[in-house]
Amino acid sequence: MTVDHIGFYVLGAAITSSLLVIWFSTTLAVHICKTLRITDSEIFTWDEWADDLLIKHPFFGELFSCPLCLSFWIAIVVATVITYINSALGYWFIPASAFSWPLFSYLAYRLCLKSD
């Protein structure tokens, strides 16, 4: 393991954590779903959005409203992109990241909740 591997690992963990904190700390999800016409235009808060999505699409509602579930899939996507950009990492990087970055992301999310 070289310094480059550690750098890419930290970069991916930071990207995953940032995306998770932004998704759950803002109303970005509400605005995206309104733009894509997935939810009704009368929905304005995170709680209304999560309830509406759980009723209409239970699987995706659970996926997008669960911090650990979403961070797992974000980690897989980010690790795959990093591995594609730097093929020297090897494919072991994807599962290693997918099972560790969600923990760091969730801890960052919980720390942001405490600071509010």
ZIQUI-V876124 format. One record per run of one state. SS is the DSSP state (A for helix, B for strand, O for the rest). FROM is the first residue (numbers start at 1). TO is the last residue. If there is no record, write none. Layout:
SS/FROM/TO  SS/FROM/TO
This chain:
O/1/2  A/3/25  O/26/27  A/28/35  O/36/45  A/46/56  O/57/57  A/58/65  O/66/66  A/67/85  O/86/86  A/87/89  O/90/91  A/92/98  O/99/100  A/101/115  O/116/116
